[in-house]
Amino acid sequence: MENHSNTLVTVLTASLIHQIHIAKTLLASRGIESYVFDENITTTIGTAYVDGYKLEVDKSDLERAQEILAEIEEDNS
């Protein structure tokens, strides 16, 4: 992808990791690269301390990624 700002921002926080992976796959299908953070933290300290898994995208992709995820949210309502 072109025009990367080299700054990652959180586009989605979810308590269930499969929600993050579904969103990651959806964004990838639309050409947006994303990164999962805190995925392995439960193996270190247990789920009681996990505030949520985070999916991050390049800052330049944030608006488009939010629009894509909002479309899906509307379709599921």
Buried (B, 14 or more C-beta within 10 A) or exposed (E): EEEEEEEBBEBBBBEEBEBBBBBBEBBEEEEBBBEBBBBEBBEEEEEEEBEBBBBBBBEBBBEBBEEBBEEEEEEEE
